Amino acid sequence: MVTLADGMSRLGTETAFEVLARAAELQAQGMDVINLGIGQPDFKTPEHVVEAAIKALRDGHHGYTPAQGIPPLREAVANDLNQRHGVNVDPGNVVIMPGGKPTMFFAIMMFGGAGTEIMYPDPGFPIYRSMIEYTGANPVPITLREENGFAFSAEEVLAQITSKTRLIIINTPGNPTGGAVPREEIEKLVAGLEKHPDVALLSDEIYSQMLYDGREHVSLLRYPQLQDRLIVLDGWSKTYAMTGWRLGFSVWPQALVESVVRLAVNCHSCVNAPTQFAGIAALEGPQDAVREMVTAFDERRRVIVGALNQLPGFTCIEPGGAFYAFPNISGTGMSAKELQNAMLEKAGVATVAGTSFGIHGEGYIRFSYANSTDNIKLAIERVGNLLTG
């Protein structure tokens, strides 16, 4: 029997993919399953983006690219950030990644290790904690509370910083809650961090263009006092319905660029060439598809929140961003995992238990409303029949 490294026993997973696999098994057995579990848009990638990739292949872009990403794409990213956030980003600080996870992986690897602490949102994207524990660092949860709209409290975050804290991870709008952190909390955090100049930040802004009810996204890139310790994660997966293309970008402090590029060389060499040309087309081309998708998500958000609040034992606040509803299901008397399994196995509705997103996720279930309105209505009807039957 082979012996694995100790770190492998600490490596977690992303339960949404496990639910997806089980849903596929049930579908293969003939069950009609509505998937409100997986976090990906149900829209197609805009046609002009697809055509840009096809053209790149036909033009002969079949080889390796620079590990940091092709210069035209990094310039397009810098221009996009300038237009959206009013910030000047040097293309030399932009690193193109095969999706969003490598940025998390590399940042946590850089700062994690035995004897260190890394703070992360809870409930939050499960890979944060998984990677923190893999490095041997101590994971310190930032509790996100329903009564605060699942936004962090800057005061609580700052109070948790110790001499061992190396990195703070924030995510707004957030997965799995849809919580959006208001500007005042962001600014309190930024001000308080002046007393902790050795603490780095990873700001996961992958849902930055999915906000509702007039909310604004406040990127940490807007604060020059953080420039030398801020890593920003963003990309194309959610905004342009490009989850399967595996294309993301990150912005790094100048002092860390060489290190992250070296990690990229050791890990994945580079992002495939045609996808990078598709990324340019997405950023520089028409944005109609983005607006239409967000408008559709907003309509579905209202439908699913209203329907969830009619279910016995459920209460659900309106998410401020992303495409997730995170209802409180404590009134059902069932644990999150029990209800997740019952909804899938008995009602044919795939969701993800709140406990898959952290220790503070018990009593909640994540519903993705990246599905049609008709499917959402039918799914909630099935859940209602399950609960009352």
N, C-alpha and C positions, 0 to 999 in steps of 0.2 A: 504494500500500500504506500503510495507516494505521500510525502508530507508537504503541506502547503505552508506558506509564510503566515505568521500570526495575523497580519493585517486582513487576510481574506475572511477570517471569522468575524471580523467587525464590519464587513462590507454589506450594506443593505441593498434594497432594490426599489423599484417604482411599481407599486401595486396596480396602478392603472393598466399596465401591460399584462399583468397576471389576470385581471378581470377581463381584458380584451381577449386573451387566449381562451378563458373559460367560456366566454360568450360565443366565441367561434366554435368551440366544441358542441355547445348546445344547439347552435344553428345547424351544424352538420348532422345532428340527430333529429332535425326537423322542427325545433322550437323557433318561433318567431321572437327575436330579441331586438329590443330598441336600445341602442347604445347611447346612454347619457353619461358614460364613464370616461371615455378617452378625451383628452384635451387637445383637439385639433379642429380647425374650421371644416365645415362640410362643403365649402365652396371650392371651385377649381382655381388653380393658379391662373392669373390673368393671361390671356392669349399672347399678348406682346412679349411677356416674360418668357413663355415657352418658346416662342419663335426666336428670341435672342439666343437661347441655348442651342437650338437646332442650327442656327446660322453659325455659331461659334464652332460647332462640330464640323460643319461643312467647310468652314474656312480653315480647318486644320489645327484647331486648338486642342490637341490630343495629348500633350506632354505635361511634364511637371511645371508647376508655377512657383514663384517665390513662396517660401514658408509663411511669410507675413501676409501674403495676398498680393494680387496684381495691383500695381500702382493706380490704374484708372478706377478700380473699385474702391480702394482706400480713399481716393480723392472724392469719389461720389458719396461715400459715407460721411466724410468731413463736411461736405457741402450740405448734406441732408441734416446733420446735427446743427449746423449753423442756421438753416432755415427754420427748423422746428423749435430750437431752444435758444437761439440768439447767442451761441457760443462759438468761439474760434478754436477748432481742434486741428492740430497738426496731423496730416495724413500719416506721418511717421510714427505716431502714437496709436494708430489703428492697426489691429491684428484681425485678419479674417479667420474664422473658425468653421469646422464642420458641425454647425449647430451651436446651441447655447451651452450645453453641458461641459465641453472642454474648457470654457472660460472658468466655470465653477471649479472644475477639477484642478486646473493649473493654479488658480488663485489660492485655493485651500491647501494644495500641496506646498505652495511657497511659504505659507504662514503657519501651517499646522505642524504638530509634532509633540512628542511627550513633554509634559510640563507646561504646555500652552493652553490657552482658552480661545475658542472662536464662538461668537454669538450669532444666532440665526433665528429667523422667525418661526414660531410654532403656534398654531398650525402653519406649516409651510411646505414648500417643495421638498420631497423626501430625500433628494440627492444631497442637499446641504448637509444634513446630519450624517448621512451615510459616509460621505467623503471626510467629514471632520473626524469621525470615529476611526476611519481607515488610517488616517495619518497618525493616530495616537493622541490627538489633541482632545481636550475636554469640551464637549458640546454644551453651550450655555443658552437655553431657550429664551427668546424674547417673546413673552406671552402676548398673543393677539386676542383681544376680548370682544365678544359680540356687542357689548354695550358701547364700545368705542368704534363701532363699524368695522371691526377687525383692522384698525389702524394701530400702529405702535404708539406708545407713550414715550416721548423723548426723555422725560424725567426718569422713567423706569429704566430705559436703555442705559442712560448715563450712570445711573446708580449701580448698575451691574458690572461696570468696567473695573477691572483689577490690574495689578501689576503684571498679570499673566496674559491679559487680553492682547491678541495680536491682530484680529480681524473681526469686523462687524459686517454681517450680511443683511441687507434690507431688500425688500421686493414690493414695489408698488407700481401699478395695481398688482394685487397679490393672487397667487395660486396657493391654496384652493378656495380662498374665501371671497375673492373679488373685492377685497378691501382696498381703498385708496387713501393714502396718507395725505392729510391736508397740508398746505404750505406752512402753517404756523408750527406744526410739529417738526417738519423738515428743518425749518430755520432754528428752532430750539435745539435740535440735535446738532446742527452745524456749529452753532454758537458754543454749545457745551463741549464739543470735541476740541476746541482750542486749548483746553486744559490737558488733552491727551494726544499730543503730537505724534506719538509713536504707534498709534492704533490705525491700521489700514481699514478701508471700506470697500466692500463689493456691493454695488448697486445693480440689482437685476431689474432691468427696465424693459423686458421683452413684451409686456402688454401696454407699453406707454401710449399707444395710439388707440387704445380701447377704453375710453372713459365716457361717462354718461351724465346727463343732467347738468351740463355746463362745467363739469369739473375740469381742472387743468392738471397737466402732468408737470411736476416740478423736478426736473432732472438735477441730480447732484453735480452735473457738469457746470451748472450755473454759478457754482461757488468756487472762485479761484483759490481760496484759502485751503481747499482740499486737493488741489491739483497734483501735489507730489505724493499722495497716498490713496488716490481714488481709482478704482477699476470699475468700469461700466460695461454691463452685458446687455446686448440688444441683438436684433437680427430680423430675419425675413419670415420665419416660420409661421407666426401668428398673424402678422399684419398683412402678408401677401398670400396666405394659404399655401405655404411652401414647406410644411413640416417634413415631408419626405425628401426634399432636396438637400437637407443637412447643410444649411448655410447660416452662419451667425457672424456677428462682429463684436469686438471689444475695444475699449479705449483704455490705455495703460499709462501710468506715470512714466516719463522718459527713462528714469532709472531702472525700470523693470522690463522695458521692451526687449532688451537683449536676452534676458532670462526666459521670457515667455516664448520668444521665437526659438530659442534653443530647445525648450520643452516640445514645441510643435514639431521641430525637426526629428526629435527622438520618438515622438508619438505617431503622428499621421503624415509627416513630410509636407503636405500642402493640401489645400482644398481643390477638388477637381475643377479643371479649367472652364468647361461650358457653364457650370453652375455660377461661377463668378461673373461671367458675362450676363447671365440672367439677372443676377443681383444688381448690376448697373442699370439694366433696363427697368427693373422694378422701381428703383429710387428716382431715376431721371424721367421715366415715362409718366403717362396719365395716372392720377390717383383716384379716379372714379370708382374703381373696384373696391378700394379700401373703404371709401366713404359708404358705398352701398352695403358692404359687409357689416360695418359697425352699426349702420342704421337697422339692418336686419337683426343683429344681436340685441340691440336696444329693445326692439319690439318683442323679441322672444323673452328677454329678461322680464318684461312686465307680465307676460303670459305665465311664465313658470313661477314667478314669485306669488302671483295671485292664486295660482292653482295649488301650490304647496301650502299656502296658508289656509286652504280649505280642508287639508287632510287632517284627520284626527291625530293628535299628539305632535303635530308639526307646527313650528313657527319659523318664519323666514324674513330676515331683513333684506332690503334691496341692495344688491352689490353695486359698488360705485364704478367698477371697471372689470376688465377681462371678460370671460364668458362662463363664469361659474356661479351657481347659487349654493349656499352653504347653510341649509336649514338646521335648526335645533330640533332634534328628534327625541329628546329626553322624555317627552310626554307619552311616547309609545310604550315605554317600559322595556324596550329592547336595547341591547348594546348596538353600537354602530356596525360592528362586523356581523352580528346576527341579522340586522335589518338588511345590510348589503346583500348577504347571501340569500335571504328569503326573497328579496325583490328580484334577484337574478334567477334563482332556481324555480320559484313558484309563479312569478309574474312576468318573467321575460324582460326585465328592465335592468340594464347594467348601470351601476353607480359605483362610487368608491367611498368606503368608510372613512370617517374623519380621522380615525386612529392611524390610517396609512400616512397621515401628514404630521404626526407628532403626538406627544403625550397629552396635549391640550385639545386634541381633536375628538376625544370621546364625547358622545352626545350629539354628534353632527354627521352629516352625509354630504359628499360633494356630488352635485348634479351639474354636468356640462350642458349648457344650452346651445352648443354648436351642433344643432340638429334642427330639422324643420319644425315649424309651429305645430303642424298636424301630429308629428311624432311625439312632440313634447306633451300635447294634450292627451294623446292616447296613453303615453307612458304614465302620466299622473293618474289617469283614470284607472289603469291597472293597479297601481300602488294603492289607490283608494279602495278598490275591491279587495285587495289583499288584507288591508288593515281592518276592514269592516266585515269581511267574510268569516 
